[in-house]
Amino acid sequence: MDIRNEILEPDTYYHIYNRGINSDKIFSSEENYLFFLSKFATYINPVCDVFAYCLMPNHFHFLIKVKSESEIETFVKVQNFDKGDKAKQEKGLHSFDSIVSKQIGKFISSYSQAYNKFTNRHGALLESPFKRKRIDSEEYLRNLIIYIHLNPIDLKQNFETYKFSSYKSILSNSKTNLKREEVIKSFGDLENFIYSHSHPPKFDFEF
């Protein structure tokens, strides 16, 4: 199946990730990272809950859970996307089922245009279509959270202090859009969350 036709289903976890064209950088400054996160909040938070993320110089990872069908329906109506029964009958990129994918597309397009202007470059910034994998077990979910947070090790940086990852936010008490309590609960408690990151399993899944 063409990945473009895969529906991001309500109440379902997904690993959303992508990288720059030819593995080129997609972030050149701290300002870029912060702008990327602000755009993500604008386009994706209304339709998805975020459980973990990590932004790397040439790629990114997000663990999301698509919101319920009723929540997405409310979003559609508020945004004047609603076309009555016709919306649920349409197929492809303009269907009701494709709302989440369309929001991700808008997010990527918005950031790419801004980044190109910022760096005086032209053309596509990220590979298309964006990559997505459905999370089908609690073990996969926990391992993916760990995998995402350990990404900075590839840059020879300490994942515990890396700025553009959800790890520090999950440990803190500061206000966040992350599903902090749910993440910690999936590990049993905060102590085991920390221990599991310090003693990661051997990952037996591919990205």
C-alpha positions as CSV (number, residue, x, y, z in Angstrom):
1,M,0.0,0.0,0.0
2,D,1.2,3.5,-0.8
3,I,2.1,5.1,2.5
4,R,0.1,8.2,1.4
5,N,-3.1,6.1,1.6
6,E,-2.5,4.8,5.1
7,I,-5.0,6.4,7.4
8,L,-3.8,7.6,10.8
9,E,-6.6,6.1,12.9
10,P,-8.2,7.7,16.0
11,D,-7.1,6.5,19.4
12,T,-4.0,4.9,17.9
13,Y,-0.3,5.4,18.7
14,Y,2.2,6.2,15.9
15,H,5.8,6.8,15.5
16,I,6.1,9.8,13.1
17,Y,9.5,10.6,11.8
18,N,11.3,12.1,8.8
19,R,14.7,13.4,7.7
20,G,16.1,16.0,5.4
21,I,16.6,15.4,1.7
22,N,19.9,13.6,1.2
23,S,20.1,13.6,5.0
24,D,20.8,17.3,4.9
25,K,20.3,19.5,7.9
26,I,16.8,20.7,8.7
27,F,17.9,22.8,11.7
28,S,20.7,25.3,11.6
29,S,20.1,27.3,14.8
30,E,18.4,27.1,18.2
31,E,15.8,29.4,16.7
32,N,14.9,26.8,14.0
33,Y,14.3,24.1,16.7
34,L,12.0,26.4,18.7
35,F,10.1,27.5,15.6
36,F,9.7,23.9,14.6
37,L,8.2,23.0,17.9
38,S,5.9,26.0,17.9
39,K,4.6,25.0,14.4
40,F,4.1,21.5,15.6
41,A,2.0,22.8,18.5
42,T,-0.1,24.9,16.1
43,Y,-0.9,22.1,13.6
44,I,-0.5,18.8,15.4
45,N,-1.6,19.3,19.0
46,P,-5.2,19.9,18.1
47,V,-5.5,16.4,16.5
48,C,-2.8,14.4,18.4
49,D,-1.4,13.9,21.9
50,V,2.4,13.8,22.2
51,F,4.2,11.2,24.3
52,A,7.8,11.7,23.3
53,Y,10.0,13.5,20.7
54,C,13.5,14.3,19.8
55,L,14.8,16.8,17.2
56,M,18.2,16.0,15.6
57,P,20.1,18.2,13.2
58,N,18.9,16.3,10.1
59,H,15.8,14.4,11.3
60,F,13.1,14.2,13.9
61,H,11.0,11.7,15.9
62,F,7.6,12.0,17.5
63,L,5.5,9.4,19.4
64,I,1.9,10.6,19.0
65,K,-1.5,9.2,19.8
66,V,-4.2,10.4,17.4
67,K,-7.1,11.9,19.3
68,S,-10.6,10.4,19.4
69,E,-12.9,10.6,16.5
70,S,-15.2,13.0,18.4
71,E,-12.3,15.3,19.2
72,I,-11.2,15.4,15.6
73,E,-14.8,16.0,14.5
74,T,-14.9,19.0,16.8
75,F,-11.6,20.3,15.4
76,V,-13.0,19.9,11.8
77,K,-16.1,21.9,12.7
78,V,-14.2,24.7,14.5
79,Q,-11.8,25.0,11.5
80,N,-14.7,25.2,9.1
81,F,-13.5,22.0,7.4
82,D,-16.9,20.4,7.9
83,K,-18.9,19.6,4.8
84,G,-21.6,17.6,6.5
85,D,-22.0,14.0,5.3
86,K,-20.0,14.8,2.2
87,A,-16.8,15.0,4.2
88,K,-17.1,11.4,5.4
89,Q,-17.9,10.2,1.9
90,E,-14.9,11.7,0.1
91,K,-11.8,9.6,-0.5
92,G,-8.1,10.2,-0.5
93,L,-6.3,13.3,0.8
94,H,-9.6,15.3,1.1
95,S,-11.5,12.8,3.1
96,F,-12.4,13.2,6.8
97,D,-10.0,10.2,7.6
98,S,-7.1,12.2,6.2
99,I,-7.4,15.2,8.4
100,V,-4.5,14.2,10.6
101,S,-2.2,13.5,7.7
102,K,-3.2,16.8,6.2
103,Q,-2.4,18.6,9.4
104,I,1.1,17.0,9.4
105,G,1.5,18.0,5.8
106,K,0.6,21.6,6.6
107,F,3.0,21.6,9.5
108,I,5.9,20.3,7.4
109,S,5.1,22.7,4.6
110,S,4.9,25.7,6.9
111,Y,8.2,24.9,8.6
112,S,10.0,24.1,5.3
113,Q,9.0,27.4,3.7
114,A,10.2,29.3,6.8
115,Y,13.4,27.4,7.0
116,N,14.1,27.9,3.3
117,K,13.6,31.7,3.7
118,F,15.8,31.7,6.8
119,T,18.7,29.9,5.1
120,N,18.1,31.2,1.5
121,R,17.6,27.8,0.1
122,H,15.0,26.4,-2.4
123,G,13.1,23.2,-3.0
124,A,11.9,20.4,-0.7
125,L,13.5,20.2,2.7
126,L,12.2,16.9,4.0
127,E,11.6,13.5,2.4
128,S,8.1,12.9,1.2
129,P,5.8,11.4,2.3
130,F,6.5,11.6,6.1
131,K,7.2,8.2,7.7
132,R,4.8,6.6,10.1
133,K,4.6,3.3,12.0
134,R,1.7,2.1,14.1
135,I,2.5,1.1,17.7
136,D,0.8,-2.2,18.5
137,S,2.0,-3.2,22.0
138,E,2.9,-1.7,25.4
139,E,6.5,-3.1,25.0
140,Y,6.9,-1.4,21.6
141,L,5.6,1.8,23.1
142,R,8.1,1.8,26.0
143,N,11.0,0.8,23.9
144,L,10.2,3.5,21.3
145,I,10.1,6.2,24.0
146,I,13.6,5.0,25.1
147,Y,14.9,4.8,21.6
148,I,13.7,8.4,20.8
149,H,15.2,9.8,23.9
150,L,18.6,8.1,23.3
151,N,19.0,9.6,19.9
152,P,21.4,12.4,21.1
153,I,24.0,9.7,21.9
154,D,24.7,9.5,18.1
155,L,25.8,13.2,18.4
156,K,28.0,12.2,21.4
157,Q,25.8,14.3,23.6
158,N,24.2,13.5,26.9
159,F,20.6,12.5,26.3
160,E,19.7,13.5,29.8
161,T,20.6,17.2,29.2
162,Y,19.8,17.4,25.5
163,K,17.7,20.5,24.8
164,F,15.4,19.3,22.0
165,S,14.0,16.1,23.5
166,S,11.1,15.4,25.7
167,Y,13.2,13.6,28.3
168,K,13.9,16.6,30.5
169,S,10.3,17.8,30.2
170,I,9.0,14.4,31.5
171,L,11.3,14.6,34.5
172,S,10.4,18.2,35.3
173,N,7.3,19.7,36.9
174,S,7.0,22.5,34.4
175,K,3.9,23.0,32.3
176,T,3.9,20.9,29.2
177,N,1.7,19.6,26.4
178,L,3.3,16.2,26.7
179,K,1.3,13.3,28.2
180,R,3.8,13.2,31.1
181,E,1.8,11.2,33.5
182,E,0.8,8.6,30.9
183,V,4.4,8.1,29.9
184,I,5.6,7.6,33.5
185,K,2.7,5.3,34.2
186,S,3.7,3.1,31.2
187,F,7.0,2.5,32.9
188,G,5.4,1.9,36.3
189,D,6.9,4.9,38.0
190,L,9.5,7.7,37.5
191,E,12.3,5.7,39.0
192,N,11.8,2.9,36.5
193,F,11.5,5.4,33.7
194,I,14.9,6.8,34.5
195,Y,16.4,3.3,35.1
196,S,15.1,2.0,31.8
197,H,16.8,4.8,29.9
198,S,20.1,4.2,31.7
199,H,19.8,0.5,31.0
200,P,18.2,0.3,27.6
201,P,17.1,-3.0,26.0
202,K,18.5,-4.3,22.8
203,F,16.1,-2.8,20.2
204,D,14.7,-5.5,17.9
205,F,12.6,-3.2,15.7
206,E,13.5,-1.2,12.6
207,F,12.9,2.4,11.6
